[in-house]
Every structure is written in C-alpha cells, then in structure tokens.
C-alpha cells in the first residue's frame, strides 16, 4: 500500500449509527459529525483526510425512498473528483436495498462506496458503531499504486466487507446483521485487514463514470406461499401502472402448477409485464426446468433471476425500467450480470 494521503467523504443519511446516548437523561441525541475525529480519536491514526456531509433532515432507513437514493447518488456525483472514496452511513433495515440500487445507479464506478451502520448507537457502551465506522473509512482509503483497491459499491458490517448487491439483512438483534449467501466476502477485518482480491469487481477499463437518476418505481414483490389464491395474484398483477414483478418462488424456482396460476402469469407477461423468478431461500439459485414445478415457468418465459437477491432484483428492475430498455432486450439484459450482482 502507498503512503498517499487520501480524501474520504462521509455521507450521513440517518440511522442508529448517528445517535449518541445522553448519559444524564438516557435519551438519544444526534451525533456531531463535525467533531468526528475529536469524538473518535482513533480516526487520527488513519492516513486520510475525512470530510462529512449530512442529509438536511436525516431519516430512519424505514423511510428511505427512491428520491433519497438519488440524493446520495448526486452527492457522490458532485464530489466524485474531489474524493478518493465515500462512506455512506445508513440505517440497517433497508441498507441492502439502497446499496444495491446505488450499485446500478453508479455506472463505471472507479472508487469505493462503502455502506455501513450499526445495531447500537455510537455512544452506547457495547456499540458496534465505532468499529464499523473506523474500518469502513480505512477500507475506503485503501490505495495501491495510487489507485483505489476497492472500486465498487459495498457494505461493511461486523468485520466483513461484502459486495452490496449480494447482501441481505438476516438478523435484527445480532451484530452480524448481514450475509452474502451466494458470493464470498470482499475483505475481512481481524488482527489484519485481509482483502479477497479475486472477489473484487472491476468494470470495463476506459469507461467514464456515469450516474443514473431515473428509477421506475412501478414494480412489485410477491412471495408465494402454500394456499396462495388466484384473487391475490390477480390483484397484484393488475396493480395500476405495474411494469414488473419480482416473484419469490420456492427452492430452485418452483411454483404451483394450477391452471389459474399459469393463466394469470401468462396473461400478465403477454400484456407486457416483466416477471423475474427469484428464490425465496436465503442462498442458492433459480434453475428453471430442473423440476416439473418450474418447467411451466420456463415455458412462460419468466426472467431467470439466477442467484440474485430480492433486494438487488427490485433495484435492477427499477434501474432498467428507468433507462427505458427495449422490451425485446429486457429479459436478456436482466439475466446478464451488470455489476456483479448475479452469476
């Protein structure tokens, strides 16, 4: 690693990591990021300059929306040339959705965008916030031959760095809140910070950085279950202005074989609605045609989500629809890995 002093921009959107406990009252109050290095002196050991910017009104991640994704993208866009890396502080509940969306919105990214947060407030006695924050900044500042080691949108939590669009929140209480079931971690923090270089994403060389801000929200997610009825499926597929559906199926992409199920899906696809088949399992991949219960979906020409997460699938749908991809090319492009989100 070189000794070049890097510049990192910290972007605070909201969430637990930005709260600190008032020990006199027990109440939580906003952390003063303007005094970041004074309050967390360990950061002074990092050979980088850290600036910060916050949402005008920080929000709980449960209130995160498409417009907020655009704000994050615009902050990175307007500061892209000034900084070597970005750390986005975000509430954990929807972090995988936001981080997945940003991976598609930031095309030809050549610098690290590291999402992190915490399960406990930064001032709590047993907080995970300090380690997550310090290591995320360290990762964002990693340089080799004056180039960033990480050049993609990722997510750091509890000693592991993941590709953002491969993550899912798996636990609401444990510090190990996220997992990447279908792709190895990009780095692990222990006594030493070990980077898994073979797993890192590298975009096409020579392509200029581009930010996409049009995300079409006319999408839906439906998780099938034993006993699902025709009225429910019909209602979802007939949602006004619906353009795409992420269908969470069983196992390797299996679904009921009733005639009404085939009829509803087939009719929707003929009417121009894109339906992508993703597994509702935590890990594994869709393999349409492996079983009889998925062969009928293959014949209906559902989009194969392969091993993509639901979070990445919905974000990718919004991104492709927002870019007005030709209906004839939509299936092919969705089934192609754009940012390392699927095999």
N, C-alpha and C positions, 0 to 999 in steps of 0.2 A: 504494500500500500504506500502511496505517496504521502508527502507531508504538506501537500497543498491545503490551504485553509478554505474549506467550503462554506457556502452560504445556504442556510436552510430556512424555509418559511413554514411556520407552524400555523395551521388554519383551524380555529376552534369553531365548531358548528353547534356545540351543545353536548349534553350528556353528563354522566356521573363523574367523568374524569375532570370536569371543570368545576367541581364543587369542593368546598373545604368546610370542615366542621368548626363551628364556633364553640370552643370548649367551655365557655362560660354559660352559654344558653343551650348547647346541644343542637342548635339549629344549623342547617346547611346554608352556606352563602357562596357566592361566586368567587372562584379563584382569580387572583390578579395576575394575568399572564404577562403584564408589562413588567412585573418584578419576578419573572420566571427564574432567572439564574440566581437571584438573591434568595428566593424561597427554596430552590433546589440547587444548592451549590455544587452538587456532583456534576452538573452540566458544564461547569467551568473546566472540567478535565477533558472535555471533548474539544478537538481541534477544529472548531467550526463556529461561525457566527450565526446566531439564531434571532430571527425576527418573527413577529407574530401578528396575526390579523384575526379578528373575530366577526362572526355574523353580527349584524346590528342588534338583532334580538335572538340570542342563542335558543335553540329549541330542543325539546326531548325528541329522541330519534323516532319515536312512535308517530310524531307529527311530520316527519320528513316526507317531502313530496318531490315530484319531478322538477318543479321550479327551483327547489333547493339544490338539486343535483346540478342544475345549470349555473347557479351562483358559485358553487365550488369549482366547476369547470372554468368559469370566467375568471375567477381569482387566479387559478393556475395559468390560464392563458395570458393574462395581463402581466404576470410576474415570471413567465417561463424563462426569459432570457437573463433575468437578474439573479436567479437562484439555481443551485445545483441539485436541490431535492426538496420535496414537500412532505410534511407530516400532517395528516388530517385527523383531528380529534373529534370523535363521533360516538354517540350512544350505541351500545352494543346490539340493541334489539333489531335494528334494521341496517346494521353496518354492512352485512354481506350484500344486501340489495343495492345500497348506494355505491359501494366499492365495485361491484360487478358492473353497474351502469357506467361508472366513470371509466372503467377499462375499455368500454366500447366508445364512449364519447371522446376519449383522448387517443386519437389515431397517430401512429408513428411516434409514440412516446419514447424519448431517449433519456429520461431521467426518472428517478424513483418517486412514486407517490405512495406513501405508507399510511394506511389507515390504522388507527389504534384507539383504544378507550380503556375502560376499567369496569370492574364489578363493584368496587368500593370507591368512595370519594378520595381524592388525592390527599386529604388531611387525616384520613382515618388511620388508626393505629396499625391495622393489618392490611393496609391498602395494597392493591396490585398496580395502582396507577403510576407510581414513580418508576418502577422497573419497565413497564410497558412504554412509558413516555421516553425515558432515557435511552433505551435500546432502539426504539423506533427512530429517534434522531440520529443515533450512531449509525444505524443501517442506511438511513437516507444520505448520510455524509460519506459513506464508503466510496473511495475512489481508487482506481488503478490505472496508471499511465494517463492521469488527468481525465479519465472518463468514469462515469458512474458504474459501479459494479451491478447495481440493480437498475433496470430500465423498463419497469412495468408497474402497474397498479397492484399493490399487495396489501396484506393485512397481517399485523403483528399482534400476538396475544399470548401471554403465558409462555414465554421462552421460545416461541416458534413463529417463523415468518412463512406465510402462505401466499400463493397466487390468489388474488382477491376473488376472481370469478370462479374459483374452485371451492369456496368456503361456505359453510352453513353454521349457524349458531345452534349448538347442541345442548347447552346447559344454562339454566337461568341462575344457578347458585355457585357452581364451581368456578374457580379462576380459569380453568381450562375450558373456556366457553365456546370455542370454535374448533371445527375439524375440517380437514380436506381429505375426504374419504377416497377419492379417485386420483389424487395427484400428490406426490411427495412434498414435504416442506422445502422451502427455498433456502432456509437457514435455521439454525438452532443456536440458542444462547445458553451457554453453560459457563464453565470456567473460561472457555474461549468462545468466540463467535465463529461458528463454522458455517460457511456458505456452500450450498449444494449447487455448484456451478453448472452441472449437467442439466439441472432442472430449470435454469433461468430462461426466461423468454427473451428472444431477440427478434425485433421486427425487421422489415426489409431495409437494407442499407441505402442511404441516399434519399430516402423519402422525407419530406418536410413534415413537421409537426402540424397537426390539424385538429381543431376542436369542433365536434358536432353538438349542436344545441337543440335540434329538433327531435324530441322523443314523443312518440304517439302513444297516448295512454288508453286507447280503445282496445284493451286486452283483458283477459280474464284467466284465472287459475281454477281448475276444478279437480278435486281429489275424489276419485271413485271409491266406493265402499260397498260391501255386501248389502243389498237392499236398495241401492240407488234406483230411482224410478224415472220413467220417461218424462213426467212433468218437470222434474228438476233439470234434467239435461236440456229439455226443450226450452225451458225458461232462460237458462244461461246462454244457449246458442242463439236465442232471439233477443238478447240484450241490444237495445238500440245502439247503432253505430259500431257494434263489435266487429273487429277485424281479425283477431287472432285469439286462440285458446291454448293454454298450456294444460294438457291433460295428464294428471298424475295417475299412472296405472300401477298395477301390481307387478312385483318381481321384475322380470326381464322385459316388461312392456305388455303385459297381458291384461285383458279386459273381458267383460261379459260378452257372450255370443248371441244374446237375444236379438231377434229381428228388429225390434224397435231401436235398439242401441245402434245397430249398423245403419238403420234408416236415418236416424237423427244426425249422426256424424256425417254420413254420405251426403245428405241434403245440404248440410252446412258447408262442406267442402265445395260442392257444386255451386253454391252461392257466393263463393269467393272468400270464405273464412279459412284462415290458415290454422291447422291443428297440429301441435307438436306433442309427440309422445315422450314423456319422461317418467322414469321410475320413481315411485314414492318411497323406495328403500333409501337408506342413508348412503349406501355405497352400491357400486355395480353399474351395469349399463343396460340400455334397451337393446334387445336383439329380436326385432320383429320377424316372425316366421319360425322361430325356434320351437314354439309351441303352437298348437292349433288355436289357442285362445289369443294369439297375437297375429296369426296369419290373416285373419279378416281385417285387421287394422292395416296391415301392409298392402292388402288389395285395395283398400280405400285410399291409399296413397297418403297416409299420415306422414308428417315430417318426423324423421327419426332423431330424437334428442340425444341418442347415444348415452354418454356418461355425464352430460351436463347437469348442473344443479338447477333446481326450480328457480332460485334467485337469478342465476345467470340467464336462464331461458326467458324469463319475463323481461329482463333488461335487454336482451338481444332482440326480442320481438319488438319492443318499443323503439329500439335503435334502427332496425331495418325498416320498419314501417315509417318512421320519421324521415328516413332517407329515400322514401318512395321507390323502393326496389321493385323491379318489374315482377308481376305475379308469376311469370314463366320462369324466372330465375330464383324466386324467393326460397323454394324448397332446397335447391342446390346450394345457395349461399348460406342458408341456416345450417345445413348439415356440414358445412365447411368450418374448420376452426379459424376464427379471425384474430383472437387474442390469447390463444392457448387455453380456451375455456372448455374444450372437448377434444377427444381423440379423433 
